[in-house]
Amino acid sequence: MDENLKELMQELGNAINESLSDSDRIAGAIGDIKRAGYDVFLVLEATIGFNKREDDEEGGVRAPMPEEFEAMGKMSWNSQDTKFLKALKISLDEDPR
């Protein structure tokens, strides 16, 4: 991978981390949960894709769209996950593979 892209990706990760760390709203919500007697474990996962743009016929730049995304690992769902996704009107269709 291009070293410049690695540096840019690291900067993006740092910016996301700082945004979450500096968020009064997130800190308040975590504080409320702790005051209610619970430990809090916050794990966020982001998938960020990059495609090198190509010049189009008119001299501009266009970004090719990937035809398909493939998961990098297995996911497990619990009943809370299912309820959350259904509340967002996201269906959980079985993988045909």
URMODA-V968518 format. One record per pair of residues at least 24 apart in sequence whose C-alpha atoms are under 10 Angstrom apart, sorted by the first residue. I is the first residue (numbers start at 1). J is the second residue. Records with the same first field share a line. If there is no record, write none. Layout:
I: J  J
This chain:
5: 50
9: 48  50
12: 48
13: 46
16: 46
47: 71  72
